[in-house]
Structure formats: structure tokens, C-alpha cells
């Protein structure tokens, strides 16, 4: 699987994963497994407020 992501966002996610002691691959794997197991996105999604 491959996808494109903004380089700044990737750096921030990588820093978060490093601080959490998990690789980016493992974090994405956990997201996918949880989504499939629970049959839902495992966090709340909200519309952004208009500015």
C-alpha cells in the first residue's frame, strides 16, 4: 500500500510515533486492524469550523 502525504504532516506523525515508541507502520497497522474489528473509524470525525 502506498499513499501521498504532506511532508510536514509526515514529520509531525513520525515525531509522535517516535515519542510513543511505535513505528509509523505499526501505528497505521493498528488503525487498520481496529477499524476492521470495530467496523468504524476509531475516533470521532467532525466538520471543521468555517473561518
Predicted model as a PDB file, atoms N, CA, C, CB and O in Angstrom, pLDDT in the B-factor column:
MODEL        1                                                                  
ATOM      1  N   UNK A   1       0.846  -1.157   0.000  1.00 88.00           N  
ATOM      2  CA  UNK A   1       0.000   0.000   0.000  1.00 88.00           C  
ATOM      3  C   UNK A   1       0.901   1.232   0.000  1.00 88.00           C  
ATOM      4  CB  UNK A   1      -0.968  -0.009   1.215  1.00 88.00           C  
ATOM      5  O   UNK A   1       1.908   1.277   0.706  1.00 88.00           O  
ATOM      6  N   UNK A   2       0.540   2.193  -0.772  1.00 92.00           N  
ATOM      7  CA  UNK A   2       1.285   3.448  -0.747  1.00 92.00           C  
ATOM      8  C   UNK A   2       0.313   4.609  -0.907  1.00 92.00           C  
ATOM      9  CB  UNK A   2       2.370   3.477  -1.861  1.00 92.00           C  
ATOM     10  O   UNK A   2      -0.750   4.468  -1.513  1.00 92.00           O  
ATOM     11  N   UNK A   3       0.680   5.723  -0.372  1.00 90.00           N  
ATOM     12  CA  UNK A   3      -0.142   6.920  -0.475  1.00 90.00           C  
ATOM     13  C   UNK A   3       0.738   8.139  -0.290  1.00 90.00           C  
ATOM     14  CB  UNK A   3      -1.288   6.905   0.564  1.00 90.00           C  
ATOM     15  O   UNK A   3       1.855   8.042   0.218  1.00 90.00           O  
ATOM     16  N   UNK A   4       0.233   9.269  -0.700  1.00 96.00           N  
ATOM     17  CA  UNK A   4       0.968  10.524  -0.569  1.00 96.00           C  
ATOM     18  C   UNK A   4       0.456  11.285   0.646  1.00 96.00           C  
ATOM     19  CB  UNK A   4       0.832  11.385  -1.853  1.00 96.00           C  
ATOM     20  O   UNK A   4      -0.736  11.268   0.954  1.00 96.00           O  
ATOM     21  N   UNK A   5       1.378  11.952   1.327  1.00 95.00           N  
ATOM     22  CA  UNK A   5       1.021  12.756   2.491  1.00 95.00           C  
ATOM     23  C   UNK A   5       1.935  13.977   2.528  1.00 95.00           C  
ATOM     24  CB  UNK A   5       1.135  11.925   3.814  1.00 95.00           C  
ATOM     25  O   UNK A   5       3.099  13.912   2.135  1.00 95.00           O  
ATOM     26  N   UNK A   6       1.394  15.073   3.000  1.00 97.00           N  
ATOM     27  CA  UNK A   6       2.166  16.306   3.123  1.00 97.00           C  
ATOM     28  C   UNK A   6       3.424  16.037   3.962  1.00 97.00           C  
ATOM     29  CB  UNK A   6       1.302  17.439   3.765  1.00 97.00           C  
ATOM     30  O   UNK A   6       3.348  15.386   5.004  1.00 97.00           O  
ATOM     31  N   UNK A   7       4.563  16.532   3.512  1.00 97.00           N  
ATOM     32  CA  UNK A   7       5.830  16.219   4.190  1.00 97.00           C  
ATOM     33  C   UNK A   7       5.873  16.753   5.616  1.00 97.00           C  
ATOM     34  CB  UNK A   7       6.997  16.790   3.402  1.00 97.00           C  
ATOM     35  O   UNK A   7       6.448  16.102   6.488  1.00 97.00           O  
ATOM     36  N   UNK A   8       5.281  17.918   5.883  1.00 97.00           N  
ATOM     37  CA  UNK A   8       5.267  18.444   7.248  1.00 97.00           C  
ATOM     38  C   UNK A   8       4.410  17.569   8.160  1.00 97.00           C  
ATOM     39  CB  UNK A   8       4.746  19.890   7.260  1.00 97.00           C  
ATOM     40  O   UNK A   8       4.790  17.298   9.299  1.00 97.00           O  
ATOM     41  N   UNK A   9       3.258  17.129   7.664  1.00 97.00           N  
ATOM     42  CA  UNK A   9       2.386  16.262   8.445  1.00 97.00           C  
ATOM     43  C   UNK A   9       3.080  14.928   8.720  1.00 97.00           C  
ATOM     44  CB  UNK A   9       1.048  16.035   7.712  1.00 97.00           C  
ATOM     45  O   UNK A   9       2.968  14.384   9.819  1.00 97.00           O  
ATOM     46  N   UNK A  10       3.789  14.406   7.734  1.00 97.00           N  
ATOM     47  CA  UNK A  10       4.524  13.151   7.913  1.00 97.00           C  
ATOM     48  C   UNK A  10       5.580  13.297   9.009  1.00 97.00           C  
ATOM     49  CB  UNK A  10       5.187  12.718   6.586  1.00 97.00           C  
ATOM     50  O   UNK A  10       5.742  12.405   9.841  1.00 97.00           O  
ATOM     51  N   UNK A  11       6.295  14.421   9.008  1.00 97.00           N  
ATOM     52  CA  UNK A  11       7.319  14.656  10.031  1.00 97.00           C  
ATOM     53  C   UNK A  11       6.697  14.729  11.423  1.00 97.00           C  
ATOM     54  CB  UNK A  11       8.088  15.951   9.731  1.00 97.00           C  
ATOM     55  O   UNK A  11       7.247  14.188  12.382  1.00 97.00           O  
ATOM     56  N   UNK A  12       5.547  15.399  11.530  1.00 97.00           N  
ATOM     57  CA  UNK A  12       4.865  15.504  12.822  1.00 97.00           C  
ATOM     58  C   UNK A  12       4.379  14.136  13.297  1.00 97.00           C  
ATOM     59  CB  UNK A  12       3.682  16.479  12.725  1.00 97.00           C  
ATOM     60  O   UNK A  12       4.492  13.809  14.478  1.00 97.00           O  
ATOM     61  N   UNK A  13       3.836  13.336  12.370  1.00 97.00           N  
ATOM     62  CA  UNK A  13       3.371  11.999  12.729  1.00 97.00           C  
ATOM     63  C   UNK A  13       4.546  11.117  13.126  1.00 97.00           C  
ATOM     64  CB  UNK A  13       2.595  11.363  11.563  1.00 97.00           C  
ATOM     65  O   UNK A  13       4.447  10.346  14.081  1.00 97.00           O  
ATOM     66  N   UNK A  14       5.642  11.221  12.413  1.00 97.00           N  
ATOM     67  CA  UNK A  14       6.831  10.438  12.738  1.00 97.00           C  
ATOM     68  C   UNK A  14       7.345  10.812  14.126  1.00 97.00           C  
ATOM     69  CB  UNK A  14       7.932  10.657  11.678  1.00 97.00           C  
ATOM     70  O   UNK A  14       7.739   9.937  14.898  1.00 97.00           O  
ATOM     71  N   UNK A  15       7.343  12.115  14.449  1.00 97.00           N  
ATOM     72  CA  UNK A  15       7.785  12.555  15.774  1.00 97.00           C  
ATOM     73  C   UNK A  15       6.857  12.015  16.861  1.00 97.00           C  
ATOM     74  CB  UNK A  15       7.841  14.095  15.839  1.00 97.00           C  
ATOM     75  O   UNK A  15       7.321  11.579  17.915  1.00 97.00           O  
ATOM     76  N   UNK A  16       5.553  12.042  16.609  1.00 97.00           N  
ATOM     77  CA  UNK A  16       4.597  11.484  17.564  1.00 97.00           C  
ATOM     78  C   UNK A  16       4.859   9.999  17.778  1.00 97.00           C  
ATOM     79  CB  UNK A  16       3.154  11.705  17.079  1.00 97.00           C  
ATOM     80  O   UNK A  16       4.928   9.533  18.915  1.00 97.00           O  
ATOM     81  N   UNK A  17       5.005   9.263  16.692  1.00 97.00           N  
ATOM     82  CA  UNK A  17       5.234   7.819  16.787  1.00 97.00           C  
ATOM     83  C   UNK A  17       6.520   7.522  17.542  1.00 97.00           C  
ATOM     84  CB  UNK A  17       5.286   7.189  15.391  1.00 97.00           C  
ATOM     85  O   UNK A  17       6.558   6.614  18.373  1.00 97.00           O  
ATOM     86  N   UNK A  18       7.573   8.280  17.258  1.00 97.00           N  
ATOM     87  CA  UNK A  18       8.832   8.089  17.973  1.00 97.00           C  
ATOM     88  C   UNK A  18       8.639   8.312  19.472  1.00 97.00           C  
ATOM     89  CB  UNK A  18       9.912   9.039  17.428  1.00 97.00           C  
ATOM     90  O   UNK A  18       9.132   7.533  20.288  1.00 97.00           O  
ATOM     91  N   UNK A  19       7.916   9.382  19.832  1.00 97.00           N  
ATOM     92  CA  UNK A  19       7.666   9.689  21.245  1.00 97.00           C  
ATOM     93  C   UNK A  19       6.831   8.601  21.903  1.00 97.00           C  
ATOM     94  CB  UNK A  19       6.962  11.044  21.383  1.00 97.00           C  
ATOM     95  O   UNK A  19       6.996   8.318  23.090  1.00 97.00           O  
ATOM     96  N   UNK A  20       5.933   7.990  21.133  1.00 97.00           N  
ATOM     97  CA  UNK A  20       5.067   6.929  21.653  1.00 97.00           C  
ATOM     98  C   UNK A  20       5.759   5.567  21.641  1.00 97.00           C  
ATOM     99  CB  UNK A  20       3.781   6.860  20.841  1.00 97.00           C  
ATOM    100  O   UNK A  20       5.229   4.595  22.178  1.00 97.00           O  
ATOM    101  N   UNK A  21       6.933   5.497  21.033  1.00 97.00           N  
ATOM    102  CA  UNK A  21       7.678   4.238  20.990  1.00 97.00           C  
ATOM    103  C   UNK A  21       7.126   3.237  19.992  1.00 97.00           C  
ATOM    104  CB  UNK A  21       7.693   3.616  22.344  1.00 97.00           C  
ATOM    105  O   UNK A  21       7.207   2.027  20.207  1.00 97.00           O  
ATOM    106  N   UNK A  22       6.563   3.740  18.901  1.00 97.00           N  
ATOM    107  CA  UNK A  22       5.960   2.869  17.888  1.00 97.00           C  
ATOM    108  C   UNK A  22       6.349   3.389  16.503  1.00 97.00           C  
ATOM    109  CB  UNK A  22       4.398   2.810  18.047  1.00 97.00           C  
ATOM    110  O   UNK A  22       6.508   4.594  16.308  1.00 97.00           O  
ATOM    111  N   UNK A  23       6.499   2.489  15.563  1.00 97.00           N  
ATOM    112  CA  UNK A  23       6.821   2.913  14.201  1.00 97.00           C  
ATOM    113  C   UNK A  23       5.575   3.441  13.507  1.00 97.00           C  
ATOM    114  CB  UNK A  23       7.430   1.748  13.396  1.00 97.00           C  
ATOM    115  O   UNK A  23       4.454   3.141  13.918  1.00 97.00           O  
ATOM    116  N   UNK A  24       5.772   4.221  12.466  1.00 96.00           N  
ATOM    117  CA  UNK A  24       4.628   4.707  11.696  1.00 96.00           C  
ATOM    118  C   UNK A  24       3.870   3.530  11.088  1.00 96.00           C  
ATOM    119  CB  UNK A  24       5.089   5.684  10.589  1.00 96.00           C  
ATOM    120  O   UNK A  24       2.640   3.538  11.053  1.00 96.00           O  
ATOM    121  N   UNK A  25       4.584   2.535  10.615  1.00 96.00           N  
ATOM    122  CA  UNK A  25       3.947   1.351  10.033  1.00 96.00           C  
ATOM    123  C   UNK A  25       3.078   0.647  11.066  1.00 96.00           C  
ATOM    124  CB  UNK A  25       5.005   0.381   9.482  1.00 96.00           C  
ATOM    125  O   UNK A  25       1.952   0.254  10.762  1.00 96.00           O  
ATOM    126  N   UNK A  26       3.584   0.485  12.273  1.00 97.00           N  
ATOM    127  CA  UNK A  26       2.806  -0.171  13.329  1.00 97.00           C  
ATOM    128  C   UNK A  26       1.572   0.658  13.689  1.00 97.00           C  
ATOM    129  CB  UNK A  26       3.679  -0.395  14.582  1.00 97.00           C  
ATOM    130  O   UNK A  26       0.503   0.094  13.920  1.00 97.00           O  
ATOM    131  N   UNK A  27       1.703   1.975  13.738  1.00 97.00           N  
ATOM    132  CA  UNK A  27       0.568   2.844  14.067  1.00 97.00           C  
ATOM    133  C   UNK A  27      -0.528   2.728  13.007  1.00 97.00           C  
ATOM    134  CB  UNK A  27       1.029   4.311  14.196  1.00 97.00           C  
ATOM    135  O   UNK A  27      -1.709   2.645  13.341  1.00 97.00           O  
ATOM    136  N   UNK A  28      -0.142   2.721  11.747  1.00 96.00           N  
ATOM    137  CA  UNK A  28      -1.121   2.594  10.665  1.00 96.00           C  
ATOM    138  C   UNK A  28      -1.749   1.204  10.696  1.00 96.00           C  
ATOM    139  CB  UNK A  28      -0.458   2.858   9.289  1.00 96.00           C  
ATOM    140  O   UNK A  28      -2.950   1.060  10.464  1.00 96.00           O  
ATOM    141  N   UNK A  29      -0.950   0.191  10.980  1.00 97.00           N  
ATOM    142  CA  UNK A  29      -1.455  -1.181  11.095  1.00 97.00           C  
ATOM    143  C   UNK A  29      -2.493  -1.275  12.208  1.00 97.00           C  
ATOM    144  CB  UNK A  29      -0.297  -2.167  11.360  1.00 97.00           C  
ATOM    145  O   UNK A  29      -3.536  -1.903  12.030  1.00 97.00           O  
ATOM    146  N   UNK A  30      -2.214  -0.654  13.356  1.00 97.00           N  
ATOM    147  CA  UNK A  30      -3.167  -0.642  14.460  1.00 97.00           C  
ATOM    148  C   UNK A  30      -4.466   0.050  14.067  1.00 97.00           C  
ATOM    149  CB  UNK A  30      -2.558   0.045  15.674  1.00 97.00           C  
ATOM    150  O   UNK A  30      -5.550  -0.423  14.409  1.00 97.00           O  
ATOM    151  N   UNK A  31      -4.363   1.160  13.355  1.00 97.00           N  
ATOM    152  CA  UNK A  31      -5.551   1.868  12.884  1.00 97.00           C  
ATOM    153  C   UNK A  31      -6.399   0.960  11.990  1.00 97.00           C  
ATOM    154  CB  UNK A  31      -5.151   3.147  12.122  1.00 97.00           C  
ATOM    155  O   UNK A  31      -7.613   0.873  12.169  1.00 97.00           O  
ATOM    156  N   UNK A  32      -5.771   0.294  11.042  1.00 97.00           N  
ATOM    157  CA  UNK A  32      -6.496  -0.571  10.108  1.00 97.00           C  
ATOM    158  C   UNK A  32      -7.134  -1.745  10.839  1.00 97.00           C  
ATOM    159  CB  UNK A  32      -5.555  -1.085   9.007  1.00 97.00           C  
ATOM    160  O   UNK A  32      -8.302  -2.056  10.606  1.00 97.00           O  
ATOM    161  N   UNK A  33      -6.375  -2.407  11.732  1.00 98.00           N  
ATOM    162  CA  UNK A  33      -6.929  -3.546  12.473  1.00 98.00           C  
ATOM    163  C   UNK A  33      -8.109  -3.122  13.337  1.00 98.00           C  
ATOM    164  CB  UNK A  33      -5.848  -4.191  13.348  1.00 98.00           C  
ATOM    165  O   UNK A  33      -9.116  -3.828  13.394  1.00 98.00           O  
ATOM    166  N   UNK A  34      -8.001  -1.986  14.005  1.00 97.00           N  
ATOM    167  CA  UNK A  34      -9.087  -1.506  14.857  1.00 97.00           C  
ATOM    168  C   UNK A  34     -10.309  -1.148  14.022  1.00 97.00           C  
ATOM    169  CB  UNK A  34      -8.632  -0.292  15.678  1.00 97.00           C  
ATOM    170  O   UNK A  34     -11.435  -1.452  14.413  1.00 97.00           O  
ATOM    171  N   UNK A  35     -10.102  -0.511  12.888  1.00 97.00           N  
ATOM    172  CA  UNK A  35     -11.207  -0.150  12.001  1.00 97.00           C  
ATOM    173  C   UNK A  35     -11.959  -1.394  11.540  1.00 97.00           C  
ATOM    174  CB  UNK A  35     -10.689   0.637  10.787  1.00 97.00           C  
ATOM    175  O   UNK A  35     -13.189  -1.422  11.561  1.00 97.00           O  
ATOM    176  N   UNK A  36     -11.233  -2.406  11.130  1.00 98.00           N  
ATOM    177  CA  UNK A  36     -11.861  -3.640  10.652  1.00 98.00           C  
ATOM    178  C   UNK A  36     -12.570  -4.364  11.797  1.00 98.00           C  
ATOM    179  CB  UNK A  36     -10.810  -4.566  10.004  1.00 98.00           C  
ATOM    180  O   UNK A  36     -13.698  -4.829  11.635  1.00 98.00           O  
ATOM    181  N   UNK A  37     -11.912  -4.460  12.949  1.00 98.00           N  
ATOM    182  CA  UNK A  37     -12.501  -5.163  14.089  1.00 98.00           C  
ATOM    183  C   UNK A  37     -13.775  -4.474  14.582  1.00 98.00           C  
ATOM    184  CB  UNK A  37     -11.488  -5.257  15.228  1.00 98.00           C  
ATOM    185  O   UNK A  37     -14.766  -5.143  14.876  1.00 98.00           O  
ATOM    186  N   UNK A  38     -13.753  -3.142  14.674  1.00 97.00           N  
ATOM    187  CA  UNK A  38     -14.896  -2.401  15.217  1.00 97.00           C  
ATOM    188  C   UNK A  38     -15.898  -1.962  14.148  1.00 97.00           C  
ATOM    189  CB  UNK A  38     -14.403  -1.189  15.964  1.00 97.00           C  
ATOM    190  O   UNK A  38     -16.992  -1.492  14.461  1.00 97.00           O  
ATOM    191  N   UNK A  39     -15.506  -2.123  12.881  1.00 97.00           N  
ATOM    192  CA  UNK A  39     -16.353  -1.711  11.761  1.00 97.00           C  
ATOM    193  C   UNK A  39     -16.745  -0.234  11.857  1.00 97.00           C  
ATOM    194  CB  UNK A  39     -17.609  -2.580  11.708  1.00 97.00           C  
ATOM    195  O   UNK A  39     -17.885   0.146  11.589  1.00 97.00           O  
ATOM    196  N   UNK A  40     -15.762   0.587  12.248  1.00 96.00           N  
ATOM    197  CA  UNK A  40     -15.958   2.033  12.323  1.00 96.00           C  
ATOM    198  C   UNK A  40     -14.600   2.701  12.385  1.00 96.00           C  
ATOM    199  CB  UNK A  40     -16.826   2.427  13.554  1.00 96.00           C  
ATOM    200  O   UNK A  40     -13.597   2.064  12.705  1.00 96.00           O  
ATOM    201  N   UNK A  41     -14.572   3.992  12.077  1.00 95.00           N  
ATOM    202  CA  UNK A  41     -13.357   4.773  12.280  1.00 95.00           C  
ATOM    203  C   UNK A  41     -13.193   4.920  13.794  1.00 95.00           C  
ATOM    204  CB  UNK A  41     -13.426   6.190  11.547  1.00 95.00           C  
ATOM    205  O   UNK A  41     -14.132   5.350  14.464  1.00 95.00           O  
ATOM    206  N   UNK A  42     -12.033   4.578  14.350  1.00 94.00           N  
ATOM    207  CA  UNK A  42     -11.893   4.516  15.804  1.00 94.00           C  
ATOM    208  C   UNK A  42     -11.680   5.869  16.499  1.00 94.00           C  
ATOM    209  CB  UNK A  42     -10.757   3.627  16.137  1.00 94.00           C  
ATOM    210  O   UNK A  42     -11.039   5.938  17.547  1.00 94.00           O  
ATOM    211  N   UNK A  43     -12.207   6.910  15.925  1.00 92.00           N  
ATOM    212  CA  UNK A  43     -12.183   8.227  16.562  1.00 92.00           C  
ATOM    213  C   UNK A  43     -13.287   9.069  15.943  1.00 92.00           C  
ATOM    214  CB  UNK A  43     -10.785   8.922  16.400  1.00 92.00           C  
ATOM    215  O   UNK A  43     -13.787   8.762  14.861  1.00 92.00           O  
ATOM    216  N   UNK A  44     -13.658  10.128  16.640  1.00 91.00           N  
ATOM    217  CA  UNK A  44     -14.736  10.992  16.173  1.00 91.00           C  
ATOM    218  C   UNK A  44     -14.247  11.885  15.039  1.00 91.00           C  
ATOM    219  CB  UNK A  44     -15.285  11.844  17.327  1.00 91.00           C  
ATOM    220  O   UNK A  44     -13.144  12.427  15.100  1.00 91.00           O  
ATOM    221  N   UNK A  45     -15.069  12.035  14.008  1.00 88.00           N  
ATOM    222  CA  UNK A  45     -14.747  12.914  12.889  1.00 88.00           C  
ATOM    223  C   UNK A  45     -15.748  14.055  12.896  1.00 88.00           C  
ATOM    224  CB  UNK A  45     -14.770  12.145  11.521  1.00 88.00           C  
ATOM    225  O   UNK A  45     -16.958  13.831  12.893  1.00 88.00           O  
ATOM    226  N   UNK A  46     -15.240  15.274  12.907  1.00 88.00           N  
ATOM    227  CA  UNK A  46     -16.092  16.461  12.921  1.00 88.00           C  
ATOM    228  C   UNK A  46     -15.787  17.332  11.723  1.00 88.00           C  
ATOM    229  CB  UNK A  46     -15.904  17.255  14.219  1.00 88.00           C  
ATOM    230  O   UNK A  46     -14.673  17.327  11.201  1.00 88.00           O  
ATOM    231  N   UNK A  47     -16.781  18.077  11.296  1.00 87.00           N  
ATOM    232  CA  UNK A  47     -16.554  19.061  10.242  1.00 87.00           C  
ATOM    233  C   UNK A  47     -15.745  20.205  10.827  1.00 87.00           C  
ATOM    234  CB  UNK A  47     -17.901  19.576   9.639  1.00 87.00           C  
ATOM    235  O   UNK A  47     -15.953  20.597  11.975  1.00 87.00           O  
ATOM    236  N   UNK A  48     -14.836  20.733  10.049  1.00 81.00           N  
ATOM    237  CA  UNK A  48     -14.055  21.860  10.549  1.00 81.00           C  
ATOM    238  C   UNK A  48     -14.920  23.112  10.543  1.00 81.00           C  
ATOM    239  CB  UNK A  48     -12.775  22.072   9.698  1.00 81.00           C  
ATOM    240  O   UNK A  48     -15.799  23.275   9.696  1.00 81.00           O  
ATOM    241  N   UNK A  49     -14.656  23.986  11.497  1.00 75.00           N  
ATOM    242  CA  UNK A  49     -15.443  25.225  11.572  1.00 75.00           C  
ATOM    243  C   UNK A  49     -15.006  26.164  10.458  1.00 75.00           C  
ATOM    244  CB  UNK A  49     -15.280  25.912  12.962  1.00 75.00           C  
ATOM    245  O   UNK A  49     -13.829  26.231  10.105  1.00 75.00           O  
ATOM    246  N   UNK A  50     -15.965  26.879   9.920  1.00 69.00           N  
ATOM    247  CA  UNK A  50     -15.665  27.833   8.845  1.00 69.00           C  
ATOM    248  C   UNK A  50     -15.046  29.085   9.432  1.00 69.00           C  
ATOM    249  CB  UNK A  50     -16.940  28.189   8.043  1.00 69.00           C  
ATOM    250  O   UNK A  50     -15.441  29.547  10.502  1.00 69.00           O  
ATOM    251  N   UNK A  51     -14.079  29.624   8.726  1.00 62.00           N  
ATOM    252  CA  UNK A  51     -13.416  30.855   9.194  1.00 62.00           C  
ATOM    253  C   UNK A  51     -13.782  32.019   8.327  1.00 62.00           C  
ATOM    254  CB  UNK A  51     -11.902  30.688   9.215  1.00 62.00           C  
ATOM    255  O   UNK A  51     -13.322  33.136   8.565  1.00 62.00           O  
TER     256      UNK A  51                                                      
ENDMDL                                                                          
END                                                                             
